[in-house]
Amino acid sequence: MEKLNLYYIDLKYIRNLSNADDNVMSISPQRGKENRPFVGVIVLINRAEYCIPLTSPKDKFRNKKSQIDFIKIFDESRRDENNQFKLIGVLNINNMIPVSEEVITKVDLTIHKNDSPEVKRSKELMQKQLAWCRDHVDVIISRAQKVYDLVVKTPNKNRNLTKRSSRFKALENELIKYISLLSNKL
């Protein structure tokens, strides 16, 4: 599996995870999130593959500083009205989830001539986000590993981080259960 690409995650799997952990980003129709694609980059942590969710830029992120579990993605070829690099996305490391081949599908970023203008803009944005991630892969992997270790190994010393992070070990168990269910259906 190519690690630094964008992937969609199986929506039934996401629902299972969000039932097990409130910190998993919702795709609930009750919250108006049923059309949210769960897209992210995949990194290897302690021999487990994790998908770090990619979020579109929002005004609330503008003044928020990047930190260990939150990385801003910039388009360094464009500037905003404050002459800052243009914010084009965010990686929520604290909300990363375990994945496997069975629950992911690579996002096709090829622009086709019959794509609508909206689809074309979306693919161009994802191409820029992915290029930034590839350029900063070492930072992303290092922070993901550190967040995982802090939350799993020393949760009491890092209560705020632990509180806002996914329950990684519990979600790893959910992945095992989900794959087992898929295998039994075949």
N, C-alpha and C positions, 0 to 999 in steps of 0.2 A: 504494500500500500504506500502510495506517495504521501508523505506526512504533511508537507506544506502545500496543500490545495484546499479548496473550499468544499465542504461536504454538507449535504442535507441529511438530517437524522430522521429515521422512521418515527412518524408521529405517534403511533401506538406505544412505542418504546418510551418516548418522551412523556406520554401520559402516565405510564407506569412509574417512571422516575419521579414525576411531580407529585404523584400520590404518596410516594415514599419519603419525599423531601420537599418542603416548601420553597427551598432556595433554587430549585430547578426552574428555569424560565418557563413561564406558562404558555401553553398554546390553547387554553381553554376558551370555548365559544362564550361562556358566561362572562368572561373578561374582555370579549371582543378581540381575542388573539388567535382565533382559529386559522387565519390566513397568514400568520407569522411563520415564515420558513425558519427552521432552526438550522442556522448555517454556522460553521466554524472551521478552525484549523485544527489538525490533529497532531499531538505531540506524544512522545513515549515517556511515561513516568513510572518508575519502579516496575518495568516490564509490562505495564498496562497502557493501552492507548486511551488518550483522553482528548475530547473535543472541547476546545475553548470557544465559547459562543462569541460571535461577531454581532455587534449591534450598530445600527445606523446612528449617525451623529444626531444629537438632540441638544436643544438650547441649554438644558440643565448640566450638560457635560462641559460646556464652554469654559467655565471658570474652575472646574474641578481639576485638581492636579493628578497627573499619573502617579500611581503608587504601586506597591508590590503586586496587588491583585487587580489592577485596573490600568490598562495601557491605551492611551490615545493614539489613533492612527491619523497621520497627516499626509496631505498631498503637498509635497515640498516644491512643486512647480507652480502652485497657486497661493495667493494671499487673500485673507479676508479683509473686511473693512477696517480692522485695527492693525493691518500690515503683519498679521501673524500667519503662519502656514495654515492652510485651509484644513479644518478638522473633517475627516471623511469616515470615521468609524471609531469603534471602541472594542477592545477585547476584555471580556469579563472573566479573568482567570479564576476568581473565587467561585464562579458558577460553572466551571468545567465539569464535564460528565464522562464517565467511562464509555467506550464504544468498541465495536468489533466490526469486521467485514459485513456481518449479517444485518447491521442496523444503519449503515451509511451508504450514500450514493454521491458520487463526485458531481459537483456542479459543473455543467457545461458552460464555459464562458465564451465559446465561439459566437461571434456576432454573425448572424445570417441576414441576407438582404431582405428577407420577408419578416424579420423581427419588427415589432412595433417600436415607435420612438421610445416608449416607456421601458420596454424590455432591453433595448439597446443601451439606454442610459444606465439601467440597473447593472447590466453586464460590464459596462465600462467602469462603473464605480467599483464593482467587485474585483475587476482586474487590477485597479489601482490599489485597493485594500490588500489584495494578495501580494502584489509586488512589494508593498511596504513590509508586509509580514515576512516575506522571504529575505528582504534586506536586513531585517532585525530578528532573524530566527534565533540567534544565540541568546538574546535578551528575553525573548518569549519563553524559550525552553527553561532558562535559568530561573525566571520568576515563577513559572508553573511548578517546577520541582520544589522551589522554596516554599511556595504557598502550601503545596501538598504536604511537605514535611512538617511545617509549622502546625497545620490543622490536625494532622494525623498523630504526630509524635508528641507535640507539646500544646494540646488544646487549651489547657488551663492558663498557660503563660500568654496565650494570644487569644483571649476571649472575644474581643471585637471582631477579629479576622475570622475566628471559628464560627461566630454567630452569623456572619454574612456569607459564609462559604457553604458549598454543598457538603453533604456528609459523604465523603469520598468512599470510605470502606463500605458503608451501607449500600451505596449505589453500585459498587463493584459486585456485591452480592445480588442486587437486582438484575444486573446485566447477565450474570450466570443463570439466574432463574429464567429470564426472558429467552436466552439462547436455547436453554433446555426445552422450553415450551415450543419454540420454533422447530426444534429437531423432532419433537414428538409428533408434530403435525405432518411431518413429511412421511 
